[in-house]
Amino acid sequence: MSRGEWSIGCRDLAGRRRDVTVFVSNDKVVLVAPPGEAAVLGPLDVGRLRAALRDAVVATADEEES
């Protein structure tokens, strides 16, 4: 996983393993869910998603200051 990109494990509604990806593009935070699926997150995964979103926002602020 590269700097500025975070992957959070989840499952789809059928129980298959999938990933939600968070990355920074220019000054925006992008959230990519499994294509055509719903992401089912457990409590720990929600915490990881929250942390990834926080880190992405910090990364966009750092880019704006540069």
mmCIF file of the C-alpha atoms, coordinates in Angstrom:
data_MODEL
# 
_entry.id   MODEL 
# 
loop_
_atom_site.group_PDB 
_atom_site.id 
_atom_site.type_symbol 
_atom_site.label_atom_id 
_atom_site.label_alt_id 
_atom_site.label_comp_id 
_atom_site.label_asym_id 
_atom_site.label_entity_id 
_atom_site.label_seq_id 
_atom_site.pdbx_PDB_ins_code 
_atom_site.Cartn_x 
_atom_site.Cartn_y 
_atom_site.Cartn_z 
_atom_site.occupancy 
_atom_site.B_iso_or_equiv 
_atom_site.pdbx_formal_charge 
_atom_site.auth_seq_id 
_atom_site.auth_comp_id 
_atom_site.auth_asym_id 
_atom_site.auth_atom_id 
_atom_site.pdbx_PDB_model_num 
ATOM 1  C CA . MET A 1 1  ? 0.000   0.000   0.000  1.00 0.00 ? 1  MET A CA 1 
ATOM 2  C CA . SER A 1 2  ? 1.480   3.343   -1.006 1.00 0.00 ? 2  SER A CA 1 
ATOM 3  C CA . ARG A 1 3  ? 1.611   6.435   1.138  1.00 0.00 ? 3  ARG A CA 1 
ATOM 4  C CA . GLY A 1 4  ? -1.654  8.287   0.753  1.00 0.00 ? 4  GLY A CA 1 
ATOM 5  C CA . GLU A 1 5  ? -3.651  5.106   0.162  1.00 0.00 ? 5  GLU A CA 1 
ATOM 6  C CA . TRP A 1 6  ? -5.384  2.951   2.753  1.00 0.00 ? 6  TRP A CA 1 
ATOM 7  C CA . SER A 1 7  ? -7.238  -0.324  2.307  1.00 0.00 ? 7  SER A CA 1 
ATOM 8  C CA . ILE A 1 8  ? -9.834  -1.532  4.802  1.00 0.00 ? 8  ILE A CA 1 
ATOM 9  C CA . GLY A 1 9  ? -11.024 -5.113  4.693  1.00 0.00 ? 9  GLY A CA 1 
ATOM 10 C CA . CYS A 1 10 ? -14.753 -5.734  4.610  1.00 0.00 ? 10 CYS A CA 1 
ATOM 11 C CA . ARG A 1 11 ? -17.269 -8.225  3.285  1.00 0.00 ? 11 ARG A CA 1 
ATOM 12 C CA . ASP A 1 12 ? -20.031 -7.863  0.756  1.00 0.00 ? 12 ASP A CA 1 
ATOM 13 C CA . LEU A 1 13 ? -23.622 -8.887  1.487  1.00 0.00 ? 13 LEU A CA 1 
ATOM 14 C CA . ALA A 1 14 ? -22.835 -12.451 0.338  1.00 0.00 ? 14 ALA A CA 1 
ATOM 15 C CA . GLY A 1 15 ? -19.977 -12.651 2.866  1.00 0.00 ? 15 GLY A CA 1 
ATOM 16 C CA . ARG A 1 16 ? -17.132 -12.501 0.322  1.00 0.00 ? 16 ARG A CA 1 
ATOM 17 C CA . ARG A 1 17 ? -13.962 -10.650 1.276  1.00 0.00 ? 17 ARG A CA 1 
ATOM 18 C CA . ARG A 1 18 ? -13.688 -7.211  -0.295 1.00 0.00 ? 18 ARG A CA 1 
ATOM 19 C CA . ASP A 1 19 ? -11.837 -3.958  0.379  1.00 0.00 ? 19 ASP A CA 1 
ATOM 20 C CA . VAL A 1 20 ? -12.822 -0.343  0.777  1.00 0.00 ? 20 VAL A CA 1 
ATOM 21 C CA . THR A 1 21 ? -10.006 1.925   -0.379 1.00 0.00 ? 21 THR A CA 1 
ATOM 22 C CA . VAL A 1 22 ? -9.338  5.485   0.719  1.00 0.00 ? 22 VAL A CA 1 
ATOM 23 C CA . PHE A 1 23 ? -6.853  7.645   -1.158 1.00 0.00 ? 23 PHE A CA 1 
ATOM 24 C CA . VAL A 1 24 ? -5.958  11.251  -1.758 1.00 0.00 ? 24 VAL A CA 1 
ATOM 25 C CA . SER A 1 25 ? -6.294  12.793  -5.214 1.00 0.00 ? 25 SER A CA 1 
ATOM 26 C CA . ASN A 1 26 ? -5.091  16.382  -5.412 1.00 0.00 ? 26 ASN A CA 1 
ATOM 27 C CA . ASP A 1 27 ? -6.870  18.016  -2.476 1.00 0.00 ? 27 ASP A CA 1 
ATOM 28 C CA . LYS A 1 28 ? -9.751  15.516  -2.269 1.00 0.00 ? 28 LYS A CA 1 
ATOM 29 C CA . VAL A 1 29 ? -10.330 12.341  -0.261 1.00 0.00 ? 29 VAL A CA 1 
ATOM 30 C CA . VAL A 1 30 ? -11.617 9.503   -2.457 1.00 0.00 ? 30 VAL A CA 1 
ATOM 31 C CA . LEU A 1 31 ? -13.507 6.516   -1.048 1.00 0.00 ? 31 LEU A CA 1 
ATOM 32 C CA . VAL A 1 32 ? -13.766 3.489   -3.337 1.00 0.00 ? 32 VAL A CA 1 
ATOM 33 C CA . ALA A 1 33 ? -16.227 0.779   -2.324 1.00 0.00 ? 33 ALA A CA 1 
ATOM 34 C CA . PRO A 1 34 ? -16.419 -2.698  -3.836 1.00 0.00 ? 34 PRO A CA 1 
ATOM 35 C CA . PRO A 1 35 ? -17.889 -2.321  -7.348 1.00 0.00 ? 35 PRO A CA 1 
ATOM 36 C CA . GLY A 1 36 ? -21.644 -2.824  -7.357 1.00 0.00 ? 36 GLY A CA 1 
ATOM 37 C CA . GLU A 1 37 ? -21.604 -4.034  -3.760 1.00 0.00 ? 37 GLU A CA 1 
ATOM 38 C CA . ALA A 1 38 ? -22.381 -2.864  -0.280 1.00 0.00 ? 38 ALA A CA 1 
ATOM 39 C CA . ALA A 1 39 ? -19.482 -2.918  2.179  1.00 0.00 ? 39 ALA A CA 1 
ATOM 40 C CA . VAL A 1 40 ? -20.259 -4.656  5.468  1.00 0.00 ? 40 VAL A CA 1 
ATOM 41 C CA . LEU A 1 41 ? -17.877 -3.448  8.175  1.00 0.00 ? 41 LEU A CA 1 
ATOM 42 C CA . GLY A 1 42 ? -17.400 -4.856  11.643 1.00 0.00 ? 42 GLY A CA 1 
ATOM 43 C CA . PRO A 1 43 ? -16.660 -2.571  14.607 1.00 0.00 ? 43 PRO A CA 1 
ATOM 44 C CA . LEU A 1 44 ? -12.867 -2.828  14.223 1.00 0.00 ? 44 LEU A CA 1 
ATOM 45 C CA . ASP A 1 45 ? -13.111 -2.202  10.481 1.00 0.00 ? 45 ASP A CA 1 
ATOM 46 C CA . VAL A 1 46 ? -15.190 0.918   11.111 1.00 0.00 ? 46 VAL A CA 1 
ATOM 47 C CA . GLY A 1 47 ? -12.393 2.149   13.362 1.00 0.00 ? 47 GLY A CA 1 
ATOM 48 C CA . ARG A 1 48 ? -9.858  1.449   10.609 1.00 0.00 ? 48 ARG A CA 1 
ATOM 49 C CA . LEU A 1 49 ? -12.016 3.310   8.075  1.00 0.00 ? 49 LEU A CA 1 
ATOM 50 C CA . ARG A 1 50 ? -12.308 6.254   10.438 1.00 0.00 ? 50 ARG A CA 1 
ATOM 51 C CA . ALA A 1 51 ? -8.535  6.310   10.945 1.00 0.00 ? 51 ALA A CA 1 
ATOM 52 C CA . ALA A 1 52 ? -7.896  6.096   7.187  1.00 0.00 ? 52 ALA A CA 1 
ATOM 53 C CA . LEU A 1 53 ? -10.291 8.975   6.515  1.00 0.00 ? 53 LEU A CA 1 
ATOM 54 C CA . ARG A 1 54 ? -8.626  11.051  9.241  1.00 0.00 ? 54 ARG A CA 1 
ATOM 55 C CA . ASP A 1 55 ? -5.159  10.320  7.809  1.00 0.00 ? 55 ASP A CA 1 
ATOM 56 C CA . ALA A 1 56 ? -6.347  11.193  4.307  1.00 0.00 ? 56 ALA A CA 1 
ATOM 57 C CA . VAL A 1 57 ? -7.735  14.527  5.479  1.00 0.00 ? 57 VAL A CA 1 
ATOM 58 C CA . VAL A 1 58 ? -4.437  15.296  7.215  1.00 0.00 ? 58 VAL A CA 1 
ATOM 59 C CA . ALA A 1 59 ? -2.591  14.367  3.996  1.00 0.00 ? 59 ALA A CA 1 
ATOM 60 C CA . THR A 1 60 ? -4.729  16.790  1.964  1.00 0.00 ? 60 THR A CA 1 
ATOM 61 C CA . ALA A 1 61 ? -4.032  19.553  4.478  1.00 0.00 ? 61 ALA A CA 1 
ATOM 62 C CA . ASP A 1 62 ? -0.298  18.837  4.233  1.00 0.00 ? 62 ASP A CA 1 
ATOM 63 C CA . GLU A 1 63 ? -0.483  19.080  0.416  1.00 0.00 ? 63 GLU A CA 1 
ATOM 64 C CA . GLU A 1 64 ? -2.309  22.417  0.599  1.00 0.00 ? 64 GLU A CA 1 
ATOM 65 C CA . GLU A 1 65 ? 0.395   23.839  2.876  1.00 0.00 ? 65 GLU A CA 1 
ATOM 66 C CA . SER A 1 66 ? 3.206   22.755  0.519  1.00 0.00 ? 66 SER A CA 1 
# 
